Amino acid sequence: MTNERGLPESLIDLQRTLNAAAEEARARGSSREEWRPWVEAAAAVENAFAEHAAAVGISVDELRSAVEKAARTA
């Protein structure tokens, strides 16, 4: 499923997960263990962005920017 901007909701949901993991890590502390969920989420997001960008023929940076904006505003 896509949103009104043509972005897959799955990518927006992944970005929201990444954002939430960062907030949780900031609240818990700065150790490597505290940031591990964010690191894992970031890797999943980057892989998904790369795959989708390649499939639709846009740059990963362009896709990332659009998804980050959609995740903040939705």
N, C-alpha and C positions, 0 to 999 in steps of 0.2 A: 504494500500500500504506500502511496506517496501523499505528500501534503500539497497545499495550493501552489507551492514553489517548485513542485516536481521533485522534491527531495524524499528519499525513502524514509518512512517513519522509523524503520529499524536503525538507521544511522543516527537519527535524532535521539532515539532512546538510548543508544550506546553513548552518545555524547552526554546525555543527562546522567547516566551511570558514572561516567568519568568525572563529571562535575561534582556529583554527590560523594564519590570516593575521595576527591581532593578536600572537600569540606570536612569529611570525617577525619581524614589524616591530620589536617590542620588542628582540629579540636583535640586530638589525642596526643600529638607530640611530633617530634621531628626525627624519630629513629627510623632506621631502614624498615623495620617490621611494621611500624605504623603506616608507612607509605606503600607497602607491598600491594595492597588491593588497588591503589591508584596506578601503580606501575603495570600491573596485569591488565587493568581496564584500558590504560593508554595503549598498550600493545595491541589489544583487540580492536580498538578504535582505529588505529593507524592501518592495520591490515585491512579492515573493512573499507576504509576510505580509499586505500590504494586499489583494491579490487574494483570498487564501484567507479572510481575515476577512470580507470583503464577501460572498463566496460562501456562507459558512455562518452569517452573521449574528451575529458576535461582534466585540468591539472588538479592534483591532490590539494594544493593550496587554495584554489578557488572553491573546491568542494568543502574543505575544512572550514573556510570562512563562512560559507552559506549555512552549513550545518550548525556551527557554533552560534550564529545569530539566531537561527530557528530555535535552537535549544533554549536560548535565553528568553526569547519573546513568547514562546508557546506555553 
